[in-house]
């Protein structure tokens, strides 16, 4: 019935608006590469926040919260990572990249370590968590 030209194209399903599937033309994009664990990003952020306060760029954590559009409690949670023993901080910064799925460790899980003031006890809890 249809005597018109035939069109051939590569198509795949991709994410559309509001996470709806949408038919897209072209090759399917490569899967995302490894990603940096969120806790490593938060540790780096805590160090950066501390430097901003020390340099006088911001006055205090309340200003950081206001500038970042987050609660002061959340900034405090992030800044509390600076209370970890330096070797634990380093270990967090150099955690291996996540290839797929969830992160091996979350900030919430680390709160028990952060709550401990003694670095020796922190290290013991850290070894149990790992």
C-alpha positions in Angstrom: 0.0 0.0 0.0 2.7 2.4 1.0 5.1 3.0 -1.9 7.1 5.7 -0.2 10.8 5.6 0.8 12.0 3.6 3.7 13.8 5.3 6.6 16.2 3.4 8.7 17.5 4.9 12.0 19.0 3.7 15.2 16.6 4.3 18.1 16.7 3.7 21.9 14.7 4.5 24.9 16.0 7.3 27.1 14.8 9.4 30.0 12.3 12.0 29.1 10.5 14.6 31.2 9.8 13.5 34.8 11.7 10.3 34.2 9.3 9.0 31.6 10.7 6.8 28.9 11.1 8.5 25.6 12.0 7.1 22.2 15.2 8.8 21.0 17.2 8.6 17.8 20.9 7.8 17.5 23.1 5.4 19.4 22.4 4.5 23.0 24.8 6.5 25.2 27.5 4.6 27.0 26.7 3.7 30.6 28.0 6.2 33.2 31.6 5.8 34.2 32.7 5.1 37.8 31.7 7.8 40.2 33.3 9.2 43.3 31.6 8.1 46.5 29.3 10.6 48.1 31.1 10.5 51.5 34.3 11.4 49.7 32.6 14.4 48.2 31.2 15.4 51.6 34.6 15.1 53.2 36.2 17.4 50.5 33.3 19.8 51.0 33.9 20.0 54.7 37.5 20.8 54.1 36.5 23.5 51.6 33.9 25.0 54.0 36.5 25.1 56.7 38.9 26.9 54.4 36.3 29.4 53.4 35.6 30.3 57.0 39.3 30.5 57.8 40.0 32.8 54.9 37.1 35.1 55.9 35.1 34.5 52.6 32.1 33.6 54.8 31.6 34.5 58.4 30.3 31.2 59.8 28.4 28.0 59.2 25.1 29.8 59.2 26.2 31.9 56.2 27.4 28.7 54.5 23.9 27.2 55.0 22.2 30.3 53.7 24.5 30.5 50.6 24.1 26.8 49.9 20.3 26.7 50.5 20.6 24.0 53.1 19.8 23.9 56.8 22.3 24.8 59.4 21.9 21.3 60.8 23.1 19.8 57.5 26.1 22.1 57.4 26.9 21.0 60.9 26.7 17.3 59.9 29.1 17.9 57.0 31.5 20.0 59.1 31.5 17.4 61.9 33.5 15.2 59.5 36.4 17.4 60.3 36.3 15.9 63.8 37.4 12.5 62.4 41.0 11.3 62.9 43.2 12.6 60.0 43.9 9.1 58.7 40.1 8.4 58.6 39.6 11.6 56.7 42.3 10.6 54.2 40.8 7.2 53.8 37.4 8.8 53.0 39.0 11.1 50.4 40.6 8.1 48.7 37.8 5.6 48.8 37.7 3.6 45.5 35.2 4.7 42.9 31.7 3.2 42.8 31.2 1.2 39.6 27.5 0.6 40.0 24.8 0.5 42.7 24.9 2.1 46.1 27.9 3.5 48.0 29.6 1.2 50.4 29.4 3.7 53.2 27.1 6.7 53.9 27.5 9.8 56.0 24.7 8.6 58.3 26.7 5.4 59.1 29.7 7.5 59.9 27.9 9.6 62.5 28.7 7.0 65.2 32.4 7.5 64.4 32.1 11.3 64.3 30.3 11.3 67.7 33.3 9.7 69.4 35.9 12.4 70.5 38.7 9.9 71.1 40.6 9.2 67.9 41.7 5.8 69.1 38.0 4.8 69.7 37.2 6.3 66.3 39.7 4.1 64.6 38.3 1.0 66.3 34.7 1.8 65.2 36.1 2.7 61.7 37.7 -0.8 61.4 34.4 -2.4 62.3 32.5 -0.3 59.8 34.9 -1.1 57.0 
